[in-house]
Amino acid sequence: MRILLVEDDHMLGAATREALRDATHAVDWVLDGASALSAAQGGEYELMLLDLGLPKRDGLSVLQALRQSGSNLPILILAARDALEDRVRGLDLGADDYLVKPFESAELLARIRAVARRQGGQAQPVLSNGVLELDPVSREVRFQGQTQRLTAREYALLHALLLRPGAILSRSELEDRIYGWNEEVESNAVEFLIHSLRKKLAPDVIKNVRGVGWLAPRGDTDKAP
């Protein structure tokens, strides 16, 4: 998942970014509200983690501006403000969840998974296209009765495909799910990861639409070329 982290506290921001990267997310980090609004409007993100007490533009102002512009970007507020009126205002302005600082990384990651499931129309924690089952907690994939452990980037790529089974994702869209701003994109990384996943599972678990991208087919009728 590609996440925009908006946090002006350098220690907390760095710790949060590392926790997210360790959980296989691609993370871009900005330090103020104006940069957050610009990045959100110009980038393809699946989630924003938004602090409220930001320089240049307050977090609630950023949230309000995004919702008024028609943005459906999922937004999870991370704030030191724990007053009831602050939580109610944030949720009423369109936030998807509200987590009060200080928080444990495990709870943050669980809330991110919950938001991702809601956005993907998934009620259960396990992602599935009818053939594969991917557990975001254990990062294991189950196929034909067998369970396989995945590397961090194998998991990130398969997670992106299984959030929207049957939808085609281009090379650049998949790279966006794997790499953050400051990470070097390795040559042919997408092809390498797909080859590795097919080798671990089966050739037809990921289908290539030539010249367009890749998808995880729904059910078991579509076969990869």
Summary of the structure (lengths in Angstrom):
residues: 225
radius of gyration: 18.0
end to end distance: 26.7
largest distance: 55.8
contacts: 692
relative contact order: 0.12
helix: 41%
strand: 20%
